[in-house]
Amino acid sequence: MRSYLNSGDSPTVIANRAAAADAGMLIGRIFGFVKEACTNGGTVVLQRHGLFQNIAKATGEAWTLGALLYWDNTNFRFTTTSSGNSDVGACAGAAAASGAAVGTVLLNNKI
C-alpha cells in the first residue's frame, strides 16, 4: 500500500502556540499531548492516543470513572463541560475529587 504513511498516533504538525512537553494542544480537530516543548509555528509531535496521568483539570468538578472529558482550549485543561469545548477523552484509572487540580485521562480521539 503506497499511500499509507503511519498509524497517525503521533503526527508531526505545525504548533498553533508555544507549549511545554506534556501540554495538551488542539489544532482544528486534532488533539494530542505535546511530546517535546515547541514554539508557535514550529513543528511538534502530538501523542494522540493513550492513558495520561497528572493532567490539568478544572477544579470544582468531580470526575467519575468513565465520565466524558472535554478540552477547554481557552484555559488549556480538561473539563466535564461540553459547551464550547472539544470531546477528546474520558476519566480513567481513578475518579478525581472536585478539589483536585489533576486527573487521569484516556484519549478517545475520534478522527
URUR-V498950 format. One record per backbone hydrogen bond with DSSP energy under -0.5 kcal/mol. CO is the residue of the C=O (numbers start at 1). NH is the residue of the N-H. E is the energy in kcal/mol with one decimal. If there is no record, write none. Layout:
co | nh | e
CO | NH | E
CO | NH | E
This chain:
co | nh | e
1 | 4 | -0.5
8 | 11 | -0.6
9 | 48 | -3.2
11 | 13 | -0.6
11 | 46 | -2.2
13 | 15 | -0.6
13 | 44 | -2.5
15 | 41 | -2.1
19 | 38 | -2.7
20 | 23 | -1.8
23 | 34 | -3.1
25 | 27 | -0.5
25 | 32 | -1.8
26 | 28 | -0.5
27 | 30 | -2.5
29 | 31 | -0.6
30 | 27 | -3.1
32 | 25 | -2.3
33 | 47 | -2.8
34 | 22 | -3.4
38 | 19 | -1.8
39 | 42 | -2.1
42 | 15 | -3.3
44 | 13 | -2.9
44 | 46 | -0.5
45 | 35 | -2.5
46 | 48 | -0.8
47 | 33 | -2.1
48 | 109 | -0.5
50 | 107 | -2.4
52 | 105 | -2.8
55 | 103 | -1.9
56 | 78 | -2.3
58 | 61 | -1.0
62 | 64 | -0.5
63 | 96 | -2.0
64 | 67 | -2.5
67 | 91 | -2.5
69 | 88 | -1.4
69 | 89 | -1.7
70 | 72 | -0.6
70 | 79 | -2.3
71 | 73 | -0.9
71 | 86 | -1.7
72 | 76 | -1.5
72 | 77 | -1.2
77 | 72 | -3.0
78 | 58 | -2.0
79 | 70 | -3.2
80 | 82 | -0.6
82 | 85 | -2.2
86 | 71 | -3.1
86 | 88 | -0.8
88 | 108 | -2.5
89 | 69 | -2.9
90 | 106 | -2.7
91 | 66 | -2.7
92 | 94 | -1.9
96 | 63 | -2.9
97 | 100 | -1.4
98 | 60 | -3.8
98 | 61 | -0.6
101 | 57 | -2.4
103 | 55 | -2.7
104 | 92 | -1.8
105 | 52 | -3.1
105 | 107 | -0.6
106 | 90 | -1.5
107 | 50 | -0.5
